[in-house]
Amino acid sequence: MKARLPIYAKILFWFFINLAVLGTAGWFVLRGKLRFSIFSESSVTERVAQVTDRLVKELPLQPGPLWTVITNKFSVQHGVVFYCYDDMGRLLAGPQKAIPPEIHSRLLRRGPEGRPIDRPGAGPGRPPRDDGPPPDDERPPRNIGRPTRDDEFERPPGGPLPRLFGRPAPASRFVAETSDPHTYWVGIRVDTLRDGAEPGYIVVSSTSPTGNGLYLDLKPFVWAGAGVLILSALIWFPFVRGITRSVKEMRDATGRLAEGDFAARVGDDRRDELGELGDGINRMAVRLKGYVEGQKRFLSDVAHELCAPTARLQMSLGILEQRAPESEHERLADVREEVEHMSNLVHELLQFSKASLGSKKVALQPLDTRAIAEQAIHREAGDTSQITLAIGQNELALADSGLLQRALGNLIRNAIRHAGHAGPIVVSAAADSDRICITVSDEGPGIPETEMPRIFDPFYRIDEARTRETGGVGLGLAIVKTCVEACNGTVSAANRQPKGFSVTISLKRPEMGSISKTEI
């Protein structure tokens, strides 16, 4: 049996697949377009400058040998690597390893024309010799205690600067990207490092484009994504729920129609294709109810009209047997057998049609199931030695006395006819909080499983039972079903293991507060 997946689950599944595809595509777009707005230079450097400001305030308070300890502490705290350089490109604090040349060239002191000062020994990854401070006209304006603004330095001419997320960075701040390994760099020029007056650079590097949250904090995007997801679910849920509720209502209604409950209806409040389908189901239920009730009424009328002719025929046969010679008695006996069979058929047809047409007018009352079963056993079996009654005292059920006795009588008659020779027949009952189940079981050969779904259909007989002596006319179980349904109950059948057959009638139990002593 294939696993069923509800429609709402399928809709939600494809909805989340859609979100996943969009999210994945958006992530790749962001990774490939880091040079755009959310990774812009100004937004990145502002976040880094806030951390740099705290670092710059802490460094002058400690001796030079401890600066690396302080930068390492900041590195561990923020998940990036901090470097501290003076404006001659000399490493003051941080890991003792060379940084890429294109990054190091951004740290060198620049002359009046904006060109790096060419001092002996200076080069990428190697600090230049300190020949004293530059002339006053080469010093940049000093802003003590804070990072300089982007417009306080001229852009250095000569040759392209490293691409900083799509554009060259200003001299006071830069954002750059290098490869082998792929690393993202941010540099912030500050005015107070050594001796409270020397300018320099704080350089931050990270292998992550977000700088582990320092360059770009993803939490707002995560919360925004969760909000979009929740909002989408809230918007979609009423739509999906409305569809699945209508489909479930139609499924339940058609299931009831298949079981013969033609009062089943579907709500007519929808104004779409599902509403049209529900209206079609309602109209079909009305037509089916008319057809079935008309068929039952016709069957009842025919059976009623046949009663008088069969009765007259039996009377005439009795008179003929008295007057006919002895040699004709055997032939007349065959005719009488056929007439009696016809009379039984008409009688069962009357019972079936009466139970079917009168099901809506039955007044249910609390009944003692043991007493009803005893009456049915006495009427059908007479000698009760082959039937075991296993129903306790005061096991009550809501039913009509005549209909329940007729249903149990048919079941007992069928069990005696088909399995009376195989072993004892047991009539038992089991009750729970709100229902009672009455079961008639035997030790016979049972019924093929392929025939089980149709055994309660009128005039249906299994192939192995198509004889007059054992097969009947195929109305016994159909009468049981109509009688039980008239009492608002259900009936089911099953084969027993290792052998045997059982039919179970399930009826509602009365509420104890509504039972009087006279009814018990």
N, C-alpha and C positions, 0 to 999 in steps of 0.2 A: 504493500500500500504506500503510495507516494505521500510524503509529508505535505500538509497544507500550509500555505502562507497567506494570512489574511490580506485583504486589499490595503487596509491602512498601513500594514507593515511594509508592503511593497512601495506604497507612495512615500512613506518616511524613509525607506532605504534609498530610493532614487533621489530624494531631497538631500540626504546627507552625502550621497555620492556626488551630487552637483556641487554642494558646498566644498567637499574635499578637492574636487577638480579645480574649482575657482581659487581655493586657498593655495593649492600647489602651484598653479599658474602664476598667482600673484607673488608668491615667494621667489620664484625664478625670475620674474620681471624685476623685483626689487634687487635681487642679487646682481643681475646684469645691468641695472641702472642705478648703481650707487651714487652716481654723480648728480642725481636729481634732488628734488626739494627736501625730502625728509632727511637726507644725508648732506645737506648743504653745509658749506664751510662755516657760516656764521653760527648755525645751530650747534654744530659739533664743538667749535672752539669756545663757545659760551659755556657749555657744560664742563669742558676741560678746564677753562679759566677759573671756574669756581673752586675746583679742587686745587689747582695750581696756587691760587691765592692763599689757601691754608698752608700749603707746603712752603711757600716763600716766607710766610710769617714765622714758621717754625725753624727753618734752616739757620738764620743768623743767630738764634739763641743757643746753638750748639757749636762746639769746635769742629773744624774741618774733618777730622777722622771719623766723626759720627754721622756725617751727612749721608754716606752710603747706607748706614743703618736706617736713617729716617726715610730715604727714598725707597728702600726695600720694604719698610713697613707700609708705605702708601701703595707700593706695587701689590703686596699681598692683600691689602684691604680692598682694592678696586679691581684686581684681576688683570692688570696691565703692567707694563714695565716703564718705570720713570727714570729719566736721565736728567742730569743737571750739567749744563755747559756754560762757560763764560763766553763773551762775545768775540773771543779769539779762536773759538772752536775747541777749547781744552775741556776735557772731562773733569768735572768737579765731584760728581757723585753718580752712582749707578753701576750697572754691570760693566766689567772691564772687557768690553769687546767692541770691535769697530762697527760703526753704523754705516749704512750705504753711502757712497760718495755724494749722490744727489741730495741726500738729506744733510750730510755734513757741510756741504757748500752753502746751505742756507743759514748756517750758524756763524759764518765768518764776519768780522767787522768790516764795514764798507766805508770807502772813502767819500770825498765830497761829491764825486760824480756818480756815486752809487755802485762802484766796482769794489770787489773784495780787495783788501789790502794784501799785497803780495809780500809776505814776510818770509825770511829764510827759515826753512824747516817746516813751514806750514803745508799742510796737504790733507787730503781726505783720510780720516781715521787717525791722524797724527797731529797733535796740538802744535801750533807755531810757537816760536820763542817769544817770550815777553820782553820787548824792548822798551817797555814803559807805556804809559797811557797815550793815546792819540791826542793830537792837538785839539784845543777846544772847539775849533770849527768843524772837526770831524765827529765830535760826540753828538749823539742824538739828544733831543730834549728829554729831560729826566722827569719821570712821574714816580715819585717815591712811594713804594709800598703797594703798587697795583700794576697789573698788566697794561701795556701801552695799547692805544687804540690803533685800528687798522690804518688810519689816515695820517699817523705821525711820522711815517717813513716813506721815502720815495721807493717806487718799484725799481729794482736794480736792472739796468739795461744790459744788453749784450747776451744773445743766446736765449733759447726758450727755457723757462723755468719748468721744473717737474710738474706734470699734470696733477692738479689737486682736485679730484672728483670733477673733472671736466673743465677747470679753469685755473690760471696761475694764482697763487696765494699772495697776499700782501706781505711786506717784509716783517711786520710785527707778529703776525700769526700765519701759520700755514697748515694745510692738510694735504698729505701726500700718500701715494700708494706705490709700493715697490714689490718686486717679485723675487723668487728664489731665496728664501721662502716668501710667500705672499704675505705682506705685512702692511698695516695701515698706521700712518704716523701723524701726530699732531704736535706742532711746536708753538709755544707761547713765549714771547719776549717779555722779560721782566727787567725792572730798573735797579733793583736792590738785591744783590747776592752777597758777595764777599765784602767785608768791611762796611756793610750797609750802604754802599754807593755803587759798586761795580754792577753793570748790567749783564744780562746773560739770557740763556734760553732754558726753559723746562721742556723736555721732549718726552712724549708718551708714545709707546708702540704697542700694538696688539695684532695677533694673527686673526682676530675676529673682526668683521666689519662693524660690529656694534660695540667693540671694546668692552665686551662683557657687561654692557649696560652703561659704561661711561660715555662712549660716543653717542650711543642711541639706546634709550631705555625702551625695551620691547613690552614692558608691562602694560602701558596704555593701549598698545595695539592688541595685546592678548585680551584685555578687558573689553576693548571695543569689539573684537571678534566674538567673544562670548555674548556680549550684548546683542550683536547682530543675530547670532544663532538663537538666543532665547526669543528675541522679537520675531524672528522668522517662524519659530515653532509656534508661538502664540498666534501669529497670523494664519498659519497653515492649519493649526489644530481644529478650529471650528469647521473649516471646509472639509478636512479629511473625516472628522467625526460625523458630520452630516451625511456624507456619502456612505460611510460604513454602517451607520445606523439605519439608513434606508435600505441598504442591501440586506442587512440582517433581518429587518422587518419583513422584507419580501421573501427571504429564505424561509423564515418561520411560517409565514402565511401559506406558501406553496407546499411546505411539509404537512401542514394541517389539512390542506385540500387533498393531498395525496392519501391521507389517512381517512378521508371521508367527512371531515369537519368543514362543511360548506358555509359555515358562519364566519370563517376567517376573512378578515379584511385588512387592507393596507391603508395607512394614513394618506390623505389627499392634499397635504399642505405644501408639497413641492410644485414648482412651476418650471421644471426642466424635463430632460429625457427620462430621468428616474421617476418623476411624477407621472409621466405618460405611461410608463411601464406599470406602475402601481395601479393606475386607473384601469389598465387592461386586465390586470390580475383580478381586480374587484368585479369587473364585468364578467370575466370568465367564471368566477365563483358563483355569481347569480345564475348564469346559464346552466352551469353544471348542477346546481341545486335543483333547478327546475326539471332538468332531464332525469336526474336520479329519483326525485320524489315522484315524478310522473311514471317512471318505470315501476317503482315500488307500488304505487297506487293501482296501476294496471295489473300487476301480479296479484295484489290482494283481491281485486275485483274478480279476476279469472278464477282464483282459488275458491273464492266464496261461491261463485256461480257453479263450480264443479261439484260442490258438496251435495247438492240435491240430486243430480243425475247419478252420482256414484252410489248414494244411499238407495235410490230406486232400483239401480242395477243389482245391488246386493240382495234386496228384498225379492226381486224377480228370480234371481238365482236360487234363493232358498225355496221358493215355490216350485221352481222347475225341478230341483233335486227331489222334492217329495213326489212329484208326479212322473218323473222319468223312470224308465226301466233300469234294472240293475246294471245292464251292460253299458249304459251311458254315464254312470256315476264318475268313472275315472276321467272322462273328458270334461265333465262339469267341474271336477275338482281343479283341473288346470285353469279353467276359466275363473273360478273363484279366487285362485291364487293371484291371477293377474289383476282382478278387481280389487282385492285387498291391498296389493302393492300400489295400485292407483290411489286408493283411499288414503294410504299412509303418506303418499307423496303430497296429496292435496292438504292433508292435515299439517304436515311440516311447512308447506308453503304458507298456510294461514298463520302459523306460529311466527315464521320469519317476517312476514309482512306486518303482523301486529306489533312485533318488537321494533321494527324499523320505523313505522309511521307513528307509533305512540311514544317515541323516546323523549319528546319534548314535554309530555304531559304527566310524567311519572313523578309521584310524590315520594321522596326518599324519607326513610325513618330508621332509627337504630334497630338492628335485628341481631338476635343471638345466632351466630353462624353455626354453632354446633347443632341447635335445634333444626335449622334449615337443612343442614347436611343429613341429619338422621331421617327427615321426611323424604329427601331425595333418594337416599339409599333404600329405604323401605319400599318406595314405589317402584324403583327400577330393578332392584335385586331380589327383594323378598327374603330369600335366605342370605343373610349377611355374613356368613362364615368366611367368604372369600374377600371381604372388604374390611379393612382396618380403619377405624375412625380415630384420628389423633388430633382432636381439637379440644382445647380446654374450656372450662366453664366461663361464661360471661365474656367471650371474645366477640365484641360487637362490631358491626359494620353498617354504614349508611347505604341502604339499598331498598329495592322493592321486593317484597316477599315472593310474589309469583315469578318475577323475572329471575331472581337469584336461584330459586328452586328449579326453574326450568333449565338454567344454564348448568347447574351442578348435575341435574338429572341427565342431560345430554352427554356430559363428560363421563359420568359413571357408566352410561349405556355404551358409549364408544369403547371405554376401557374393557368392559366385560366382553364385548363383541370381538375385539381385536387381540386382547391379551389376557382374557380370563383364564385361559389354560396354562399361562406361563408362570403364574405366581400370584402373590397377594396384591391387591389394589389398595393403595393408601390414600385416604383423604385427610390432609393435615392443614394447619394454619400457623402462620408466624406473624407477629405484630410488632410494629415499632411505634414511634411517638404519634404519628398521624395517619398511618395506613396499616391495613391488614391484608395479607396475601394468603389466599386459599388455594391449595395445590392438590390436584388429582394425578397420581403417578402409578405406573404399572411396570411390569417386568417384561413387556413384550419386545418385539424386534425393533421398535422405533420407526422413524420416517427418514427417508433419504434427505440429506441436508439441502440438496438442490430443490426439493419440493417444499421446504419449510416456509418460504415467503408467501406461498399461495394457499396454504391449507385452510385459511379462514375465508377464502373467496366462496361465494355462493355457487353450488353445483360443481365444485371442483373436487375431483377424487384422484388420488395417485394411481399410477398404472397398475400397481400390484393389487389394488383393492377393487377393481372394476368387476365385481360379481354381485349379484343380488343378495347373496347370503351374508357377505362380509362388507361390501362396499357402501351400502345405503344409496342415497340419492345425492350426497354431497352437500347437504344443508345443515348437518349437525353442528359443526364448528362455526358455521356462519351465524346460526341462531345464537350460539353461545356469545359470539362477539357482539351482536346487536343487543342482546339482553344486558351484557355487562356495560356496554357503552351507554345504554339508556340509564344505567345507575351511576353514570359519571366515573366509571372505572376503566381499567385496561386489562387486556388478556394477552398472554404470550405463551409460546410452546418451546420445548427444548428436548433434545435427546439426552438420556441419562447414560452415565458410564458405569460399568462396561456395557450395560444393555438397559433398555427401558425407555419410556416416554413419559413426559409430564406436561401438564397444562396448568398455568398459574393465573388466578384471577386476583387483581389488585383493586381494593376498594378503600375509600376514605373511612376513617374512624370518626365517630361522633365526639364532640367535645363533652367532657364529663359533666360540666355544669348544665348542659341542656338535656340530660337524660333523667327521666322520672322513674320511680320504682315500678310503675305499671308497665312501662315500655320494656324494662328488663325482665 
